[in-house]
Amino acid sequence: MKILTIHDVHKAYFDLNLDAYQLTFDDGLFSQYYYFQLFKDHPEKLTYFITTSLIKPGRVRPVFSGQHLPYRKSKKYMYRTFVEGRFDHFMNVAELQALSRHKNVEIGAHSHFHDVILTRTHPHKRKALSPWKIERIPAAKDLSLEEFSIRSKLAFKGVEIDDGKLIPRSRTAWEDFIKYDTELCLRWFEQNLNMQPSMYAFPFNEYCSKLVNILKSFGFEQFLAARPKNRTEIIGRIDIDSLIR
């Protein structure tokens, strides 16, 4: 059975035969909670991968009763988050706690910060830069970005910018950041959900051997990404939007 990745929930998804797929949800968006009653009878487990720093305290909000929410692509809601400092499009703690109590729901980790770093990449591997990523690293605006990309701060060692100079992040600093992010993530799960996840979905679907090995040392056992690269420990997923284009 193929596994789908879902971010913000679009009403068009419910026209698909979702029972033919295993469903996973990334980032912990409010729409995933809002529409839960339309997913709750799915024959397979529903897995929600949570970016823990984005889940704030709050009261439980009303759920779907016939009115659909506005749909936002990830680059739009990430801009609201990292540039505008708005978190209302994510579940809050009370909503995630309520969701996690359902029998057919399992909760996994999707990092704590979901952050990015500037990195040198070969031109054919360079991704288009979303506005929120450029705003996240303001000093990058003064650089020629033809030879750079902005990628996962967990999966890439990358470079820092200090007083206009590019300084490669040390291997030790990179490893320390992975550990720090993971420690905060697991501490959040313990404090707010009283559990420790064993499943991990990589932010931006980007990973490397170092990241996988460190996550294993923290007890993670299953990993999900869009491109498993024939690695047995990585489970492949496809984006649900590829089914409706």
Helices and strands as residue ranges (DSSP letters): E 3-6, G 11-15, G 18-20, E 22-27, H 30-34, H 36-39, E 46-50, G 52-54, H 74-82, H 93-100, E 105-109, E 116-120, G 123-125, H 131-136, G 138-142, G 145-147, E 148-152, E 159-162, E 165-168, H 171-193, E 199-201, G 203-205, H 209-217, E 222-225, E 234-236, E 238-239, G 240-243
